Amino acid sequence: MLKINHAILHAFDFETGSCSLSEHELDMDEKLVKSYVRRHLRRCVASDQNMHGEFDQNSGFAEELELYLGHRTHFIDLSKQIAEFFWDTLRRCDDLVQADLLVADFEETAEAPKDATDEELEKSFSGEPTRRFAVILLPRSQTFMHSIEHPSGGAFNEIVRHDATLPNPSAKVNTYVLVDCKTMAIDYSDKLRTVAEAEVWIMQNLLLKCSREPSSREVMQTVTELVQEVAETGNVSVVEAIGQAKAAMTRAANVEERLEPVAIGKQVFEDEPRLAERYEERTREAELPEEVAVAPAAARRLAKSHRIRTDTGVDITFPSDMSANSDYLAFEHAPDGSISIVIRNVRSIENR
């Protein structure tokens, strides 16, 4: 469930050189506005591509945010400071992209049902909420519209380009930050940009001044790659090893909403101590964190299935946990080195 306390939109126009800083918050009594803001916030919170970080001691952003949380700065004033930073920084970028800035203060509890209406969400908001402060850069897109003119001789319909369209609520955005107002933990997404001929991470290095830990997606992908690499060096089925790793990651996310890369390898290579040791060594070389937060929904999305392709051109996709269950799927190795894939206990088959 998600409740918006404050939200404001600041508009930039880099072509004309105008920066319109709003003096008023968005009206959350307007259903369309509230739905638009809420959907963007949900997507950012739920993204498995969020990197994690902690503020440096010299972070000016952290100081200003603490002033706001201590009721010594108003929401609108803080949002205007942030907007001025983005305006001054973005207009110096070589790859200039038209964008607006959304700033919000919101709270959330447990995950909401997908089919819940805004009214149902408001009524069901309960429990211990997590309060977050969000800054989201909304890239504007080009759209083409009709323009109706009435010169002498009748109507004249023309096609014109319009550059002030905000992204759809379902569209992904790639530059934003979510700060937990209690722990000051950071989730963010950033894009490498060129400013004054130097490549910089605007969020990480300029605005937040924070550390960078890989996203849950990056960690899960790296774990899968390392399991495959280590399995290929030993007498272990790569397909089964990857399937077991994905199933283990999903279980860890469902139970604890966190996963430990080293623990995953110990489960996969439980019967191969030498490979388990090699895997642990590779996690250190890859500088993986000891543990990373993973939402159950994200883990299921990333690791629920495994896809393989044979050298004969056959593609097969199956649930990850099925790869180690010979009651349903078996990989039989022939003396000549060929492999047969046996799918068992099937009661029906559908064309897809």
C-alpha positions as a printed Julia matrix, in Angstrom:
352×3 Matrix{Float64}:
   0.0     0.0     0.0
   1.31    3.45   -0.82
   0.32    6.83    0.61
   1.67   10.08   -0.83
   2.31   12.82    1.75
   3.78   15.41   -0.62
   4.58   15.56   -4.33
   5.7    18.34   -6.65
   6.69   18.63  -10.31
   9.35   21.03  -11.62
   9.56   21.63  -15.36
  12.71   22.14  -17.46
  13.0    23.38  -21.04
  16.58   23.18  -22.19
  15.83   24.39  -25.72
  14.45   27.74  -24.57
  16.62   27.88  -21.44
  13.69   28.16  -19.04
  13.35   26.44  -15.67
   9.87   26.57  -14.13
  10.07   25.8   -10.41
   6.64   25.1    -8.98
   5.49   27.04   -5.93
   2.7    24.56   -5.21
   2.49   20.84   -4.56
   0.56   18.52   -6.85
  -3.07   18.07   -5.86
  -3.39   14.53   -4.54
  -7.16   14.9    -4.45
  -7.08   14.69   -8.24
  -7.43   10.98   -9.04
  -5.51   11.19  -12.3
  -2.57   13.02  -10.7
  -2.45   10.73   -7.67
  -2.62    7.61   -9.83
   0.18    8.87  -12.11
   2.55    9.68   -9.25
   1.71    6.51   -7.34
   2.37    4.24  -10.31
   5.79    5.75  -10.96
   6.71    5.42   -7.29
   5.62    1.78   -7.24
   7.72    0.94  -10.28
  10.8     2.54   -8.74
  10.34    0.78   -5.4
   9.78   -2.63   -7.0
  12.58   -2.45   -9.56
  15.15   -5.25   -9.32
  17.67   -2.94  -10.97
  17.92   -0.6    -7.98
  21.47   -0.11   -6.81
  22.03    0.37   -3.1
  24.24    2.79   -1.21
  25.05    4.76    1.92
  25.69    8.48    2.18
  29.27    9.72    2.49
  30.02   11.84    5.54
  30.3    14.95    3.37
  26.97   14.49    1.57
  25.16   17.81    1.37
  22.01   16.03    0.18
  21.91   13.97    3.38
  22.27   17.12    5.49
  19.44   18.92    3.69
  17.2    15.86    3.9
  17.79   15.57    7.65
  16.84   19.24    8.03
  13.59   18.53    6.21
  12.85   15.41    8.24
  13.53   17.45   11.4
  10.91   20.01   10.28
  13.52   22.74    9.78
  12.99   22.98    6.02
   9.78   22.91    4.02
   9.13   20.27    1.36
   8.73   22.79   -1.47
  11.97   24.59   -0.55
  13.97   21.35   -0.5
  12.46   20.2    -3.8
  13.42   23.53   -5.43
  17.02   23.13   -4.26
  17.14   19.68   -5.84
  15.54   20.98   -9.05
  18.08   23.79   -9.3
  20.88   21.23   -9.01
  19.43   19.12  -11.85
  18.82   22.19  -14.0
  22.41   23.42  -13.63
  23.83   19.92  -14.17
  21.68   18.57  -16.98
  21.98   21.62  -19.22
  25.75   21.07  -19.26
  25.39   17.47  -20.44
  26.53   16.61  -23.94
  23.64   14.17  -24.42
  20.96   16.67  -23.5
  17.5    15.15  -22.99
  14.35   17.09  -22.21
  13.02   16.11  -18.79
  10.98   17.21  -15.77
  11.61   16.45  -12.11
   9.2    14.75   -9.71
   9.92   14.95   -5.96
   7.79   13.06   -3.45
   7.5    12.14    0.22
   5.5     8.93    0.63
   4.84    5.92    2.84
   4.24    2.29    2.0
   3.27   -0.9     3.77
   2.79   -4.4     2.38
   2.48   -5.04   -1.35
  -0.93   -4.07   -2.7
  -3.2    -6.34   -4.75
  -2.75   -5.66   -8.44
  -6.46   -5.06   -9.02
  -6.99   -2.72   -6.04
  -8.49    0.69   -6.79
  -7.05    3.94   -5.4
  -9.95    4.15   -2.93
  -9.31    0.59   -1.71
  -5.62    1.36   -1.32
  -6.34    4.38    0.86
  -8.77    2.46    3.08
  -6.46   -0.53    3.5
  -3.35    1.51    4.37
  -2.31    0.13    7.75
   0.59   -1.43    9.61
   4.06    0.01   10.2
   4.83    2.1     7.11
   8.2     2.73    5.51
   8.61    6.41    4.73
  10.68    7.32    1.68
  11.85   10.48   -0.02
  11.92   10.18   -3.8
  13.5    12.18   -6.6
  12.62   10.99  -10.1
  13.78   12.43  -13.41
  10.95   12.07  -15.92
  12.32   12.13  -19.49
   9.91   13.75  -21.9
   9.13   12.01  -25.15
   8.38   13.29  -28.61
   4.9    12.71  -29.9
   3.17   13.75  -33.1
  -0.19   15.44  -32.96
  -2.68   16.91  -35.37
  -3.0    20.66  -35.57
  -6.22   22.11  -36.94
  -6.02   25.51  -38.57
  -8.67   27.51  -40.37
  -7.13   29.61  -43.12
  -9.32   31.08  -45.83
 -10.78   28.29  -47.91
 -11.59   25.82  -45.11
  -9.94   23.73  -42.4
  -6.3    22.7   -42.81
  -5.13   19.72  -40.75
  -1.39   19.61  -40.15
   1.0    17.22  -38.34
   3.21   18.8   -35.66
   5.73   17.49  -33.15
   5.12   17.95  -29.45
   8.05   17.62  -27.0
   6.34   18.19  -23.64
   4.88   14.71  -23.07
   5.62   13.05  -19.74
   6.4     9.31  -19.76
   3.48    6.93  -19.36
   2.98    5.57  -15.83
   3.95    2.12  -17.13
   7.22    3.37  -18.65
  10.56    2.73  -16.98
  12.68    5.65  -15.84
  16.43    5.33  -15.39
  17.39    8.18  -13.07
  15.89    8.32   -9.58
  16.61    7.9    -5.89
  14.58    6.52   -2.97
  15.85    7.29    0.52
  14.51    5.46    3.57
  13.69    8.31    5.94
  14.38    6.19    9.03
  17.59    4.35    8.12
  18.81    6.74    5.38
  19.46    3.67    3.21
  19.53    4.5    -0.5
  18.03    2.74   -3.51
  18.79    4.43   -6.78
  19.12    4.13  -10.52
  21.63    6.17  -12.47
  22.79    6.72  -16.01
  26.33    7.53  -17.09
  26.33   11.01  -18.62
  28.98   13.27  -20.12
  29.31   16.62  -18.39
  32.0    19.01  -19.6
  33.65   16.14  -21.53
  33.87   13.99  -18.4
  31.72   10.89  -17.77
  29.92   11.08  -14.43
  27.17    9.39  -12.47
  24.94   12.34  -11.6
  23.03   10.61   -8.8
  25.89    8.76   -7.17
  28.77   11.21   -7.52
  27.19   14.66   -7.75
  23.8    14.73   -6.01
  23.92   12.04   -3.34
  27.64   11.48   -2.81
  27.11    7.87   -1.82
  28.58    4.39   -2.14
  27.46    1.89   -4.75
  26.39   -1.69   -4.17
  25.13   -3.81   -7.06
  21.42   -4.34   -7.64
  19.68   -7.61   -6.84
  19.48   -8.27  -10.6
  23.24   -7.8   -10.98
  23.99  -10.08   -8.01
  21.66  -12.84   -9.22
  23.06  -12.69  -12.74
  26.64  -12.82  -11.42
  25.83  -15.75   -9.13
  24.33  -17.64  -12.09
  27.4   -16.91  -14.24
  29.81  -18.02  -11.51
  27.86  -21.23  -10.88
  28.05  -22.03  -14.59
  31.76  -21.2   -14.73
  32.62  -23.4   -11.74
  30.34  -26.26  -12.83
  32.06  -26.37  -16.21
  35.4   -27.05  -14.47
  34.08  -30.11  -12.61
  32.11  -33.26  -13.18
  28.8   -31.47  -12.62
  25.84  -30.9   -14.92
  25.83  -27.2   -15.77
  22.09  -27.18  -16.44
  21.3   -28.83  -13.11
  23.71  -26.55  -11.24
  22.18  -23.38  -12.68
  18.68  -24.68  -12.01
  19.57  -25.43   -8.39
  21.14  -21.97   -7.99
  18.05  -20.21   -9.31
  15.76  -22.32   -7.12
  17.95  -21.59   -4.07
  17.89  -17.86   -4.76
  14.11  -17.9    -5.08
  13.73  -19.81   -1.78
  16.04  -17.39    0.03
  14.08  -14.39   -1.27
  10.74  -15.93   -0.31
  11.85  -16.76    3.25
  14.18  -13.91    4.23
  13.93  -11.45    1.32
  17.71  -11.57    1.19
  20.27  -13.87   -0.36
  23.88  -14.66    0.44
  25.9   -15.47   -2.71
  28.32  -17.77   -0.84
  25.46  -19.74    0.73
  23.96  -20.34   -2.71
  27.19  -21.92   -3.91
  27.4   -24.15   -0.85
  23.94  -25.52   -1.6
  24.64  -26.09   -5.29
  28.04  -27.73   -4.75
  27.2   -29.48   -1.49
  28.63  -32.79   -2.75
  31.67  -31.18   -4.38
  33.73  -29.41   -1.66
  36.46  -28.49   -4.13
  34.0   -26.74   -6.42
  32.28  -25.05   -3.48
  35.65  -23.65   -2.41
  36.41  -22.49   -5.94
  33.0   -20.82   -6.19
  33.53  -18.95   -2.9
  36.91  -17.76   -4.17
  35.3   -16.45   -7.36
  32.64  -14.52   -5.38
  35.45  -12.71   -3.55
  37.19  -11.94   -6.83
  33.93  -10.6    -8.23
  33.56   -8.44   -5.08
  30.01   -9.6    -4.46
  28.42   -8.33   -1.22
  27.98  -10.82    1.62
  24.23  -10.44    1.24
  21.77   -8.43   -0.8
  18.1    -7.58   -0.32
  15.84   -9.26   -2.88
  12.07   -8.9    -3.07
  10.32  -12.26   -3.52
   8.48  -11.01   -6.61
  11.75   -9.9    -8.21
  13.43  -13.22   -7.45
  10.57  -15.18   -8.97
  10.68  -12.97  -12.05
  14.44  -13.35  -12.5
  14.97  -16.98  -11.52
  11.7   -18.83  -11.93
  12.68  -20.41  -15.25
  15.73  -21.61  -17.12
  16.18  -21.69  -20.87
  18.56  -23.89  -22.8
  19.35  -24.34  -26.48
  20.77  -27.5   -28.01
  23.27  -27.61  -30.86
  20.46  -29.04  -32.97
  18.53  -25.76  -32.62
  15.94  -26.84  -30.03
  14.97  -24.28  -27.36
  13.55  -25.55  -24.06
  12.27  -23.43  -21.15
  11.42  -25.08  -17.83
  10.96  -24.14  -14.15
  14.36  -23.8   -12.47
  13.56  -26.14   -9.58
  12.62  -28.87  -12.06
  16.18  -29.18  -13.39
  17.26  -31.18  -10.33
  14.13  -33.32  -10.12
  14.54  -36.45  -12.23
  10.86  -37.28  -11.75
  10.06  -34.55  -14.26
  13.24  -33.77  -16.19
  16.33  -35.87  -16.78
  19.56  -35.37  -18.71
  20.96  -38.72  -19.83
  24.56  -38.87  -21.02
  25.43  -41.47  -23.67
  28.91  -43.08  -24.02
  29.47  -41.17  -27.25
  29.13  -37.84  -25.4
  25.66  -37.0   -26.66
  22.9   -35.94  -24.28
  19.24  -36.96  -24.24
  16.68  -34.77  -22.5
  13.78  -36.75  -21.04
  10.58  -34.99  -19.92
   8.58  -37.27  -17.62
   5.12  -37.5   -16.04
   3.46  -35.23  -18.59
  -0.33  -35.56  -18.7
  -1.11  -33.07  -21.43
   0.65  -30.89  -23.99
  -0.53  -27.56  -25.39
   0.66  -25.64  -28.42
   1.83  -22.17  -27.36
